[in-house]
Amino acid sequence: LYFQSFLEIIRKVRKPPPLCRPSVSQQVAPPAYIQIMKQCWAEMPDMRPDFESIYQQFKDLNKGK
């Protein structure tokens, strides 16, 4: 079962559309975290945040931690 799902994910990544994006419920992650994840999935690479920006956003959300 795991092997089949692994191969299916690879197939979807190689041959979009539709684009392969995980679904994350708000019971699993706070909405602000989900929003950062969605920013990282932007189709246009220059619209995605860089690592420093991601780090800073999480730092701000976690009150400096």
Predicted model as a PDB file, atoms N, CA, C, CB and O in Angstrom, pLDDT in the B-factor column:
MODEL        1                                                                  
ATOM      1  N   LEU A   1       0.833  -1.201   0.000  1.00 55.00           N  
ATOM      2  CA  LEU A   1       0.000   0.000   0.000  1.00 55.00           C  
ATOM      3  C   LEU A   1       0.868   1.252   0.000  1.00 55.00           C  
ATOM      4  CB  LEU A   1      -0.943   0.005   1.216  1.00 55.00           C  
ATOM      5  O   LEU A   1       0.637   2.163  -0.794  1.00 55.00           O  
ATOM      6  N   TYR A   2       1.857   1.308   0.873  1.00 65.00           N  
ATOM      7  CA  TYR A   2       2.736   2.478   0.941  1.00 65.00           C  
ATOM      8  C   TYR A   2       3.469   2.663  -0.379  1.00 65.00           C  
ATOM      9  CB  TYR A   2       3.746   2.338   2.097  1.00 65.00           C  
ATOM     10  O   TYR A   2       3.569   3.783  -0.881  1.00 65.00           O  
ATOM     11  N   PHE A   3       3.981   1.580  -0.942  1.00 66.00           N  
ATOM     12  CA  PHE A   3       4.734   1.643  -2.189  1.00 66.00           C  
ATOM     13  C   PHE A   3       3.871   2.195  -3.317  1.00 66.00           C  
ATOM     14  CB  PHE A   3       5.267   0.258  -2.561  1.00 66.00           C  
ATOM     15  O   PHE A   3       4.333   3.018  -4.108  1.00 66.00           O  
ATOM     16  N   GLN A   4       2.614   1.745  -3.394  1.00 72.00           N  
ATOM     17  CA  GLN A   4       1.722   2.228  -4.435  1.00 72.00           C  
ATOM     18  C   GLN A   4       1.443   3.717  -4.279  1.00 72.00           C  
ATOM     19  CB  GLN A   4       0.419   1.445  -4.416  1.00 72.00           C  
ATOM     20  O   GLN A   4       1.444   4.448  -5.269  1.00 72.00           O  
ATOM     21  N   SER A   5       1.206   4.176  -3.068  1.00 84.00           N  
ATOM     22  CA  SER A   5       0.940   5.600  -2.867  1.00 84.00           C  
ATOM     23  C   SER A   5       2.183   6.425  -3.184  1.00 84.00           C  
ATOM     24  CB  SER A   5       0.476   5.865  -1.421  1.00 84.00           C  
ATOM     25  O   SER A   5       2.069   7.535  -3.705  1.00 84.00           O  
ATOM     26  N   PHE A   6       3.346   5.909  -2.882  1.00 84.00           N  
ATOM     27  CA  PHE A   6       4.602   6.576  -3.196  1.00 84.00           C  
ATOM     28  C   PHE A   6       4.733   6.765  -4.713  1.00 84.00           C  
ATOM     29  CB  PHE A   6       5.800   5.767  -2.642  1.00 84.00           C  
ATOM     30  O   PHE A   6       5.066   7.854  -5.181  1.00 84.00           O  
ATOM     31  N   LEU A   7       4.475   5.716  -5.461  1.00 86.00           N  
ATOM     32  CA  LEU A   7       4.561   5.800  -6.920  1.00 86.00           C  
ATOM     33  C   LEU A   7       3.513   6.746  -7.495  1.00 86.00           C  
ATOM     34  CB  LEU A   7       4.400   4.416  -7.536  1.00 86.00           C  
ATOM     35  O   LEU A   7       3.778   7.449  -8.470  1.00 86.00           O  
ATOM     36  N   GLU A   8       2.338   6.766  -6.902  1.00 83.00           N  
ATOM     37  CA  GLU A   8       1.280   7.659  -7.364  1.00 83.00           C  
ATOM     38  C   GLU A   8       1.680   9.122  -7.167  1.00 83.00           C  
ATOM     39  CB  GLU A   8      -0.034   7.361  -6.623  1.00 83.00           C  
ATOM     40  O   GLU A   8       1.421   9.953  -8.038  1.00 83.00           O  
ATOM     41  N   ILE A   9       2.297   9.441  -6.050  1.00 80.00           N  
ATOM     42  CA  ILE A   9       2.753  10.808  -5.792  1.00 80.00           C  
ATOM     43  C   ILE A   9       3.806  11.204  -6.827  1.00 80.00           C  
ATOM     44  CB  ILE A   9       3.328  10.937  -4.354  1.00 80.00           C  
ATOM     45  O   ILE A   9       3.748  12.307  -7.370  1.00 80.00           O  
ATOM     46  N   ILE A  10       4.746  10.337  -7.102  1.00 83.00           N  
ATOM     47  CA  ILE A  10       5.782  10.636  -8.095  1.00 83.00           C  
ATOM     48  C   ILE A  10       5.146  10.870  -9.466  1.00 83.00           C  
ATOM     49  CB  ILE A  10       6.818   9.483  -8.169  1.00 83.00           C  
ATOM     50  O   ILE A  10       5.540  11.790 -10.183  1.00 83.00           O  
ATOM     51  N   ARG A  11       4.179  10.054  -9.828  1.00 81.00           N  
ATOM     52  CA  ARG A  11       3.501  10.224 -11.119  1.00 81.00           C  
ATOM     53  C   ARG A  11       2.809  11.587 -11.191  1.00 81.00           C  
ATOM     54  CB  ARG A  11       2.471   9.092 -11.344  1.00 81.00           C  
ATOM     55  O   ARG A  11       2.889  12.263 -12.217  1.00 81.00           O  
ATOM     56  N   LYS A  12       2.142  11.992 -10.135  1.00 79.00           N  
ATOM     57  CA  LYS A  12       1.446  13.281 -10.123  1.00 79.00           C  
ATOM     58  C   LYS A  12       2.418  14.450 -10.215  1.00 79.00           C  
ATOM     59  CB  LYS A  12       0.603  13.411  -8.863  1.00 79.00           C  
ATOM     60  O   LYS A  12       2.129  15.450 -10.872  1.00 79.00           O  
ATOM     61  N   VAL A  13       3.568  14.327  -9.558  1.00 79.00           N  
ATOM     62  CA  VAL A  13       4.558  15.407  -9.595  1.00 79.00           C  
ATOM     63  C   VAL A  13       5.166  15.529 -10.991  1.00 79.00           C  
ATOM     64  CB  VAL A  13       5.667  15.164  -8.548  1.00 79.00           C  
ATOM     65  O   VAL A  13       5.414  16.636 -11.468  1.00 79.00           O  
ATOM     66  N   ARG A  14       5.403  14.410 -11.634  1.00 81.00           N  
ATOM     67  CA  ARG A  14       6.001  14.414 -12.972  1.00 81.00           C  
ATOM     68  C   ARG A  14       5.047  14.881 -14.056  1.00 81.00           C  
ATOM     69  CB  ARG A  14       6.495  13.042 -13.311  1.00 81.00           C  
ATOM     70  O   ARG A  14       5.473  15.513 -15.023  1.00 81.00           O  
ATOM     71  N   LYS A  15       3.778  14.585 -13.914  1.00 80.00           N  
ATOM     72  CA  LYS A  15       2.810  14.846 -14.980  1.00 80.00           C  
ATOM     73  C   LYS A  15       1.597  15.629 -14.480  1.00 80.00           C  
ATOM     74  CB  LYS A  15       2.353  13.535 -15.600  1.00 80.00           C  
ATOM     75  O   LYS A  15       0.487  15.098 -14.471  1.00 80.00           O  
ATOM     76  N   PRO A  16       1.792  16.886 -14.061  1.00 69.00           N  
ATOM     77  CA  PRO A  16       0.615  17.669 -13.709  1.00 69.00           C  
ATOM     78  C   PRO A  16      -0.095  18.105 -14.992  1.00 69.00           C  
ATOM     79  CB  PRO A  16       1.006  18.903 -12.840  1.00 69.00           C  
ATOM     80  O   PRO A  16       0.492  17.882 -16.051  1.00 69.00           O  
ATOM     81  N   PRO A  17      -1.252  18.682 -15.020  1.00 71.00           N  
ATOM     82  CA  PRO A  17      -2.137  18.917 -13.908  1.00 71.00           C  
ATOM     83  C   PRO A  17      -2.950  17.686 -13.546  1.00 71.00           C  
ATOM     84  CB  PRO A  17      -3.046  20.055 -14.219  1.00 71.00           C  
ATOM     85  O   PRO A  17      -2.900  16.702 -14.284  1.00 71.00           O  
ATOM     86  N   PRO A  18      -3.668  17.687 -12.491  1.00 71.00           N  
ATOM     87  CA  PRO A  18      -3.671  18.754 -11.493  1.00 71.00           C  
ATOM     88  C   PRO A  18      -2.409  18.710 -10.647  1.00 71.00           C  
ATOM     89  CB  PRO A  18      -4.906  18.648 -10.599  1.00 71.00           C  
ATOM     90  O   PRO A  18      -1.757  17.674 -10.514  1.00 71.00           O  
ATOM     91  N   LEU A  19      -2.093  19.843 -10.090  1.00 74.00           N  
ATOM     92  CA  LEU A  19      -0.907  19.918  -9.239  1.00 74.00           C  
ATOM     93  C   LEU A  19      -1.136  19.128  -7.959  1.00 74.00           C  
ATOM     94  CB  LEU A  19      -0.556  21.385  -8.913  1.00 74.00           C  
ATOM     95  O   LEU A  19      -2.247  19.080  -7.430  1.00 74.00           O  
ATOM     96  N   CYS A  20      -0.081  18.522  -7.481  1.00 72.00           N  
ATOM     97  CA  CYS A  20      -0.154  17.690  -6.279  1.00 72.00           C  
ATOM     98  C   CYS A  20       0.154  18.553  -5.061  1.00 72.00           C  
ATOM     99  CB  CYS A  20       0.834  16.482  -6.369  1.00 72.00           C  
ATOM    100  O   CYS A  20       1.301  18.943  -4.837  1.00 72.00           O  
ATOM    101  N   ARG A  21      -0.861  18.843  -4.291  1.00 79.00           N  
ATOM    102  CA  ARG A  21      -0.706  19.618  -3.060  1.00 79.00           C  
ATOM    103  C   ARG A  21      -1.393  18.861  -1.930  1.00 79.00           C  
ATOM    104  CB  ARG A  21      -1.300  21.064  -3.213  1.00 79.00           C  
ATOM    105  O   ARG A  21      -2.514  18.383  -2.103  1.00 79.00           O  
ATOM    106  N   PRO A  22      -0.742  18.745  -0.784  1.00 79.00           N  
ATOM    107  CA  PRO A  22      -1.393  18.058   0.339  1.00 79.00           C  
ATOM    108  C   PRO A  22      -2.546  18.898   0.886  1.00 79.00           C  
ATOM    109  CB  PRO A  22      -0.371  17.760   1.461  1.00 79.00           C  
ATOM    110  O   PRO A  22      -2.545  20.124   0.775  1.00 79.00           O  
ATOM    111  N   SER A  23      -3.496  18.239   1.460  1.00 81.00           N  
ATOM    112  CA  SER A  23      -4.560  18.965   2.149  1.00 81.00           C  
ATOM    113  C   SER A  23      -4.251  18.916   3.639  1.00 81.00           C  
ATOM    114  CB  SER A  23      -5.982  18.355   1.834  1.00 81.00           C  
ATOM    115  O   SER A  23      -3.904  17.868   4.184  1.00 81.00           O  
ATOM    116  N   VAL A  24      -4.382  20.050   4.275  1.00 83.00           N  
ATOM    117  CA  VAL A  24      -4.085  20.157   5.703  1.00 83.00           C  
ATOM    118  C   VAL A  24      -5.289  20.790   6.373  1.00 83.00           C  
ATOM    119  CB  VAL A  24      -2.780  20.994   5.967  1.00 83.00           C  
ATOM    120  O   VAL A  24      -5.681  21.907   6.033  1.00 83.00           O  
ATOM    121  N   SER A  25      -5.867  20.087   7.312  1.00 85.00           N  
ATOM    122  CA  SER A  25      -7.042  20.622   7.992  1.00 85.00           C  
ATOM    123  C   SER A  25      -6.609  21.589   9.095  1.00 85.00           C  
ATOM    124  CB  SER A  25      -7.903  19.477   8.579  1.00 85.00           C  
ATOM    125  O   SER A  25      -5.489  21.525   9.602  1.00 85.00           O  
ATOM    126  N   GLN A  26      -7.515  22.469   9.443  1.00 84.00           N  
ATOM    127  CA  GLN A  26      -7.221  23.452  10.489  1.00 84.00           C  
ATOM    128  C   GLN A  26      -7.166  22.819  11.869  1.00 84.00           C  
ATOM    129  CB  GLN A  26      -8.260  24.555  10.478  1.00 84.00           C  
ATOM    130  O   GLN A  26      -6.762  23.476  12.828  1.00 84.00           O  
ATOM    131  N   GLN A  27      -7.565  21.554  11.991  1.00 88.00           N  
ATOM    132  CA  GLN A  27      -7.413  20.853  13.264  1.00 88.00           C  
ATOM    133  C   GLN A  27      -5.965  20.391  13.458  1.00 88.00           C  
ATOM    134  CB  GLN A  27      -8.372  19.647  13.332  1.00 88.00           C  
ATOM    135  O   GLN A  27      -5.542  20.117  14.581  1.00 88.00           O  
ATOM    136  N   VAL A  28      -5.217  20.308  12.366  1.00 88.00           N  
ATOM    137  CA  VAL A  28      -3.846  19.815  12.411  1.00 88.00           C  
ATOM    138  C   VAL A  28      -2.837  20.959  12.537  1.00 88.00           C  
ATOM    139  CB  VAL A  28      -3.547  18.990  11.164  1.00 88.00           C  
ATOM    140  O   VAL A  28      -1.806  20.813  13.193  1.00 88.00           O  
ATOM    141  N   ALA A  29      -3.139  22.094  11.908  1.00 89.00           N  
ATOM    142  CA  ALA A  29      -2.208  23.215  11.919  1.00 89.00           C  
ATOM    143  C   ALA A  29      -2.982  24.523  12.018  1.00 89.00           C  
ATOM    144  CB  ALA A  29      -1.317  23.202  10.658  1.00 89.00           C  
ATOM    145  O   ALA A  29      -4.082  24.637  11.477  1.00 89.00           O  
ATOM    146  N   PRO A  30      -2.418  25.503  12.699  1.00 91.00           N  
ATOM    147  CA  PRO A  30      -3.084  26.807  12.784  1.00 91.00           C  
ATOM    148  C   PRO A  30      -3.218  27.431  11.389  1.00 91.00           C  
ATOM    149  CB  PRO A  30      -2.298  27.758  13.727  1.00 91.00           C  
ATOM    150  O   PRO A  30      -2.375  27.194  10.525  1.00 91.00           O  
ATOM    151  N   PRO A  31      -4.268  28.224  11.165  1.00 92.00           N  
ATOM    152  CA  PRO A  31      -4.484  28.852   9.861  1.00 92.00           C  
ATOM    153  C   PRO A  31      -3.275  29.650   9.350  1.00 92.00           C  
ATOM    154  CB  PRO A  31      -5.678  29.761   9.939  1.00 92.00           C  
ATOM    155  O   PRO A  31      -2.995  29.644   8.152  1.00 92.00           O  
ATOM    156  N   ALA A  32      -2.567  30.326  10.242  1.00 95.00           N  
ATOM    157  CA  ALA A  32      -1.402  31.112   9.810  1.00 95.00           C  
ATOM    158  C   ALA A  32      -0.309  30.207   9.238  1.00 95.00           C  
ATOM    159  CB  ALA A  32      -0.842  31.934  10.990  1.00 95.00           C  
ATOM    160  O   ALA A  32       0.370  30.586   8.284  1.00 95.00           O  
ATOM    161  N   TYR A  33      -0.136  29.028   9.807  1.00 94.00           N  
ATOM    162  CA  TYR A  33       0.854  28.082   9.301  1.00 94.00           C  
ATOM    163  C   TYR A  33       0.438  27.552   7.926  1.00 94.00           C  
ATOM    164  CB  TYR A  33       1.040  26.916  10.292  1.00 94.00           C  
ATOM    165  O   TYR A  33       1.264  27.406   7.026  1.00 94.00           O  
ATOM    166  N   ILE A  34      -0.850  27.270   7.785  1.00 93.00           N  
ATOM    167  CA  ILE A  34      -1.363  26.793   6.502  1.00 93.00           C  
ATOM    168  C   ILE A  34      -1.172  27.865   5.437  1.00 93.00           C  
ATOM    169  CB  ILE A  34      -2.856  26.404   6.616  1.00 93.00           C  
ATOM    170  O   ILE A  34      -0.850  27.550   4.291  1.00 93.00           O  
ATOM    171  N   GLN A  35      -1.363  29.113   5.800  1.00 94.00           N  
ATOM    172  CA  GLN A  35      -1.177  30.215   4.850  1.00 94.00           C  
ATOM    173  C   GLN A  35       0.279  30.280   4.371  1.00 94.00           C  
ATOM    174  CB  GLN A  35      -1.587  31.559   5.498  1.00 94.00           C  
ATOM    175  O   GLN A  35       0.527  30.496   3.185  1.00 94.00           O  
ATOM    176  N   ILE A  36       1.229  30.098   5.270  1.00 96.00           N  
ATOM    177  CA  ILE A  36       2.645  30.090   4.880  1.00 96.00           C  
ATOM    178  C   ILE A  36       2.905  28.930   3.923  1.00 96.00           C  
ATOM    179  CB  ILE A  36       3.570  29.983   6.131  1.00 96.00           C  
ATOM    180  O   ILE A  36       3.617  29.089   2.931  1.00 96.00           O  
ATOM    181  N   MET A  37       2.333  27.769   4.217  1.00 93.00           N  
ATOM    182  CA  MET A  37       2.494  26.624   3.331  1.00 93.00           C  
ATOM    183  C   MET A  37       1.974  26.946   1.941  1.00 93.00           C  
ATOM    184  CB  MET A  37       1.773  25.400   3.896  1.00 93.00           C  
ATOM    185  O   MET A  37       2.627  26.628   0.948  1.00 93.00           O  
ATOM    186  N   LYS A  38       0.809  27.573   1.857  1.00 92.00           N  
ATOM    187  CA  LYS A  38       0.223  27.916   0.565  1.00 92.00           C  
ATOM    188  C   LYS A  38       1.077  28.931  -0.189  1.00 92.00           C  
ATOM    189  CB  LYS A  38      -1.186  28.463   0.757  1.00 92.00           C  
ATOM    190  O   LYS A  38       1.170  28.874  -1.415  1.00 92.00           O  
ATOM    191  N   GLN A  39       1.697  29.853   0.532  1.00 95.00           N  
ATOM    192  CA  GLN A  39       2.615  30.805  -0.117  1.00 95.00           C  
ATOM    193  C   GLN A  39       3.768  30.048  -0.779  1.00 95.00           C  
ATOM    194  CB  GLN A  39       3.166  31.837   0.916  1.00 95.00           C  
ATOM    195  O   GLN A  39       4.200  30.405  -1.875  1.00 95.00           O  
ATOM    196  N   CYS A  40       4.254  29.022  -0.123  1.00 94.00           N  
ATOM    197  CA  CYS A  40       5.377  28.234  -0.643  1.00 94.00           C  
ATOM    198  C   CYS A  40       4.987  27.420  -1.874  1.00 94.00           C  
ATOM    199  CB  CYS A  40       5.907  27.304   0.439  1.00 94.00           C  
ATOM    200  O   CYS A  40       5.857  27.009  -2.641  1.00 94.00           O  
ATOM    201  N   TRP A  41       3.701  27.184  -2.068  1.00 90.00           N  
ATOM    202  CA  TRP A  41       3.225  26.403  -3.208  1.00 90.00           C  
ATOM    203  C   TRP A  41       2.895  27.271  -4.414  1.00 90.00           C  
ATOM    204  CB  TRP A  41       2.009  25.605  -2.813  1.00 90.00           C  
ATOM    205  O   TRP A  41       2.387  26.754  -5.409  1.00 90.00           O  
ATOM    206  N   ALA A  42       3.165  28.562  -4.360  1.00 90.00           N  
ATOM    207  CA  ALA A  42       2.836  29.451  -5.472  1.00 90.00           C  
ATOM    208  C   ALA A  42       3.417  28.911  -6.777  1.00 90.00           C  
ATOM    209  CB  ALA A  42       3.361  30.875  -5.201  1.00 90.00           C  
ATOM    210  O   ALA A  42       4.541  28.408  -6.813  1.00 90.00           O  
ATOM    211  N   GLU A  43       2.633  29.025  -7.840  1.00 85.00           N  
ATOM    212  CA  GLU A  43       3.056  28.528  -9.144  1.00 85.00           C  
ATOM    213  C   GLU A  43       4.289  29.262  -9.666  1.00 85.00           C  
ATOM    214  CB  GLU A  43       1.919  28.656 -10.140  1.00 85.00           C  
ATOM    215  O   GLU A  43       5.198  28.649 -10.226  1.00 85.00           O  
ATOM    216  N   MET A  44       4.309  30.550  -9.481  1.00 89.00           N  
ATOM    217  CA  MET A  44       5.440  31.345  -9.963  1.00 89.00           C  
ATOM    218  C   MET A  44       6.523  31.361  -8.882  1.00 89.00           C  
ATOM    219  CB  MET A  44       4.991  32.805 -10.330  1.00 89.00           C  
ATOM    220  O   MET A  44       6.280  31.833  -7.772  1.00 89.00           O  
ATOM    221  N   PRO A  45       7.717  30.847  -9.200  1.00 91.00           N  
ATOM    222  CA  PRO A  45       8.781  30.774  -8.185  1.00 91.00           C  
ATOM    223  C   PRO A  45       9.102  32.107  -7.513  1.00 91.00           C  
ATOM    224  CB  PRO A  45      10.028  30.239  -8.813  1.00 91.00           C  
ATOM    225  O   PRO A  45       9.404  32.136  -6.320  1.00 91.00           O  
ATOM    226  N   ASP A  46       9.041  33.205  -8.258  1.00 95.00           N  
ATOM    227  CA  ASP A  46       9.381  34.497  -7.642  1.00 95.00           C  
ATOM    228  C   ASP A  46       8.297  34.987  -6.680  1.00 95.00           C  
ATOM    229  CB  ASP A  46       9.610  35.545  -8.726  1.00 95.00           C  
ATOM    230  O   ASP A  46       8.499  35.977  -5.978  1.00 95.00           O  
ATOM    231  N   MET A  47       7.151  34.303  -6.641  1.00 95.00           N  
ATOM    232  CA  MET A  47       6.099  34.640  -5.692  1.00 95.00           C  
ATOM    233  C   MET A  47       6.222  33.846  -4.391  1.00 95.00           C  
ATOM    234  CB  MET A  47       4.740  34.396  -6.319  1.00 95.00           C  
ATOM    235  O   MET A  47       5.527  34.134  -3.417  1.00 95.00           O  
ATOM    236  N   ARG A  48       7.103  32.851  -4.379  1.00 95.00           N  
ATOM    237  CA  ARG A  48       7.303  32.041  -3.174  1.00 95.00           C  
ATOM    238  C   ARG A  48       8.246  32.761  -2.210  1.00 95.00           C  
ATOM    239  CB  ARG A  48       7.868  30.641  -3.539  1.00 95.00           C  
ATOM    240  O   ARG A  48       9.199  33.405  -2.649  1.00 95.00           O  
ATOM    241  N   PRO A  49       7.992  32.660  -0.903  1.00 97.00           N  
ATOM    242  CA  PRO A  49       8.912  33.291   0.057  1.00 97.00           C  
ATOM    243  C   PRO A  49      10.239  32.538   0.110  1.00 97.00           C  
ATOM    244  CB  PRO A  49       8.275  33.344   1.465  1.00 97.00           C  
ATOM    245  O   PRO A  49      10.285  31.325  -0.091  1.00 97.00           O  
ATOM    246  N   ASP A  50      11.305  33.266   0.381  1.00 97.00           N  
ATOM    247  CA  ASP A  50      12.601  32.604   0.548  1.00 97.00           C  
ATOM    248  C   ASP A  50      12.692  32.058   1.975  1.00 97.00           C  
ATOM    249  CB  ASP A  50      13.786  33.591   0.247  1.00 97.00           C  
ATOM    250  O   ASP A  50      11.825  32.317   2.809  1.00 97.00           O  
ATOM    251  N   PHE A  51      13.746  31.308   2.233  1.00 97.00           N  
ATOM    252  CA  PHE A  51      13.869  30.652   3.541  1.00 97.00           C  
ATOM    253  C   PHE A  51      13.939  31.656   4.687  1.00 97.00           C  
ATOM    254  CB  PHE A  51      15.105  29.766   3.565  1.00 97.00           C  
ATOM    255  O   PHE A  51      13.387  31.407   5.759  1.00 97.00           O  
ATOM    256  N   GLU A  52      14.599  32.768   4.478  1.00 97.00           N  
ATOM    257  CA  GLU A  52      14.698  33.778   5.533  1.00 97.00           C  
ATOM    258  C   GLU A  52      13.314  34.333   5.865  1.00 97.00           C  
ATOM    259  CB  GLU A  52      15.649  34.921   5.106  1.00 97.00           C  
ATOM    260  O   GLU A  52      12.986  34.540   7.033  1.00 97.00           O  
ATOM    261  N   SER A  53      12.512  34.572   4.840  1.00 97.00           N  
ATOM    262  CA  SER A  53      11.156  35.079   5.049  1.00 97.00           C  
ATOM    263  C   SER A  53      10.292  34.060   5.780  1.00 97.00           C  
ATOM    264  CB  SER A  53      10.513  35.446   3.712  1.00 97.00           C  
ATOM    265  O   SER A  53       9.537  34.415   6.686  1.00 97.00           O  
ATOM    266  N   ILE A  54      10.403  32.799   5.388  1.00 97.00           N  
ATOM    267  CA  ILE A  54       9.647  31.735   6.071  1.00 97.00           C  
ATOM    268  C   ILE A  54      10.066  31.660   7.536  1.00 97.00           C  
ATOM    269  CB  ILE A  54       9.869  30.359   5.373  1.00 97.00           C  
ATOM    270  O   ILE A  54       9.225  31.595   8.433  1.00 97.00           O  
ATOM    271  N   TYR A  55      11.372  31.669   7.765  1.00 96.00           N  
ATOM    272  CA  TYR A  55      11.899  31.617   9.134  1.00 96.00           C  
ATOM    273  C   TYR A  55      11.347  32.789   9.957  1.00 96.00           C  
ATOM    274  CB  TYR A  55      13.458  31.647   9.124  1.00 96.00           C  
ATOM    275  O   TYR A  55      10.912  32.601  11.093  1.00 96.00           O  
ATOM    276  N   GLN A  56      11.365  33.989   9.384  1.00 96.00           N  
ATOM    277  CA  GLN A  56      10.911  35.176  10.101  1.00 96.00           C  
ATOM    278  C   GLN A  56       9.413  35.101  10.401  1.00 96.00           C  
ATOM    279  CB  GLN A  56      11.224  36.436   9.291  1.00 96.00           C  
ATOM    280  O   GLN A  56       8.974  35.487  11.485  1.00 96.00           O  
ATOM    281  N   GLN A  57       8.636  34.609   9.449  1.00 96.00           N  
ATOM    282  CA  GLN A  57       7.193  34.482   9.678  1.00 96.00           C  
ATOM    283  C   GLN A  57       6.903  33.522  10.834  1.00 96.00           C  
ATOM    284  CB  GLN A  57       6.487  33.996   8.396  1.00 96.00           C  
ATOM    285  O   GLN A  57       6.071  33.810  11.694  1.00 96.00           O  
ATOM    286  N   PHE A  58       7.591  32.386  10.846  1.00 95.00           N  
ATOM    287  CA  PHE A  58       7.376  31.437  11.940  1.00 95.00           C  
ATOM    288  C   PHE A  58       7.878  32.002  13.265  1.00 95.00           C  
ATOM    289  CB  PHE A  58       8.075  30.107  11.639  1.00 95.00           C  
ATOM    290  O   PHE A  58       7.264  31.786  14.310  1.00 95.00           O  
ATOM    291  N   LYS A  59       8.987  32.720  13.218  1.00 95.00           N  
ATOM    292  CA  LYS A  59       9.512  33.340  14.435  1.00 95.00           C  
ATOM    293  C   LYS A  59       8.513  34.339  14.990  1.00 95.00           C  
ATOM    294  CB  LYS A  59      10.858  34.032  14.158  1.00 95.00           C  
ATOM    295  O   LYS A  59       8.271  34.381  16.196  1.00 95.00           O  
ATOM    296  N   ASP A  60       7.929  35.148  14.101  1.00 95.00           N  
ATOM    297  CA  ASP A  60       6.925  36.130  14.534  1.00 95.00           C  
ATOM    298  C   ASP A  60       5.698  35.428  15.137  1.00 95.00           C  
ATOM    299  CB  ASP A  60       6.497  37.023  13.341  1.00 95.00           C  
ATOM    300  O   ASP A  60       5.168  35.861  16.160  1.00 95.00           O  
ATOM    301  N   LEU A  61       5.262  34.356  14.499  1.00 94.00           N  
ATOM    302  CA  LEU A  61       4.091  33.621  14.990  1.00 94.00           C  
ATOM    303  C   LEU A  61       4.350  32.967  16.351  1.00 94.00           C  
ATOM    304  CB  LEU A  61       3.682  32.556  13.975  1.00 94.00           C  
ATOM    305  O   LEU A  61       3.434  32.797  17.156  1.00 94.00           O  
ATOM    306  N   ASN A  62       5.603  32.606  16.588  1.00 92.00           N  
ATOM    307  CA  ASN A  62       5.955  31.924  17.843  1.00 92.00           C  
ATOM    308  C   ASN A  62       6.599  32.860  18.859  1.00 92.00           C  
ATOM    309  CB  ASN A  62       6.894  30.768  17.558  1.00 92.00           C  
ATOM    310  O   ASN A  62       7.300  32.415  19.768  1.00 92.00           O  
ATOM    311  N   LYS A  63       6.357  34.154  18.699  1.00 90.00           N  
ATOM    312  CA  LYS A  63       6.829  35.179  19.634  1.00 90.00           C  
ATOM    313  C   LYS A  63       8.335  35.103  19.875  1.00 90.00           C  
ATOM    314  CB  LYS A  63       6.097  35.049  20.955  1.00 90.00           C  
ATOM    315  O   LYS A  63       8.803  35.134  21.014  1.00 90.00           O  
ATOM    316  N   GLY A  64       9.081  35.002  18.772  1.00 84.00           N  
ATOM    317  CA  GLY A  64      10.546  35.034  18.850  1.00 84.00           C  
ATOM    318  C   GLY A  64      11.219  33.705  19.055  1.00 84.00           C  
ATOM    319  O   GLY A  64      12.448  33.638  19.052  1.00 84.00           O  
ATOM    320  N   LYS A  65      10.463  32.644  19.233  1.00 76.00           N  
ATOM    321  CA  LYS A  65      11.071  31.345  19.472  1.00 76.00           C  
ATOM    322  C   LYS A  65      11.328  30.626  18.169  1.00 76.00           C  
ATOM    323  CB  LYS A  65      10.191  30.499  20.373  1.00 76.00           C  
ATOM    324  O   LYS A  65      11.840  29.507  18.172  1.00 76.00           O  
TER     325      LYS A  65                                                      
ENDMDL                                                                          
END                                                                             
